[in-house]
């Protein structure tokens, strides 16, 4: 599998893992209604989800991750 596709899937999975529970929690524990529920969940997930990026280096293409809760940038596989 291409590293760019892999990083896209990691971004998508990381976003969904945070978005779905946030959607449920916002719906149950706030007084928001209508479009505000998914938009609030989207913004929270956008901020909290880890970001993955495929970068070409001298030793080949690698995937790097940056996350709010981890200091610096980490290499993935």
Residue pairs with C-beta under 8 A, 6 or more apart in sequence:
3 54
3 61
3 62
3 63
4 54
4 61
6 54
6 63
7 52
7 53
7 54
7 63
8 52
10 50
10 52
10 63
10 65
10 76
11 49
11 50
11 51
11 52
14 49
14 50
14 52
15 45
15 46
15 49
17 49
18 44
18 45
18 48
18 49
19 41
19 42
19 44
19 45
19 49
22 40
22 41
22 44
22 45
23 37
23 38
23 41
26 32
26 37
26 40
26 41
26 44
27 37
30 37
30 40
32 40
47 68
48 68
50 65
50 66
50 67
50 70
51 65
51 66
51 67
52 63
52 64
52 65
52 76
53 63
53 64
53 65
53 66
54 61
54 62
54 63
55 61
55 62
55 63
55 64
62 75
62 76
62 77
63 75
63 76
63 77
64 73
64 74
64 75
64 76
65 73
65 74
65 75
65 76
66 72
66 73
66 74
67 74
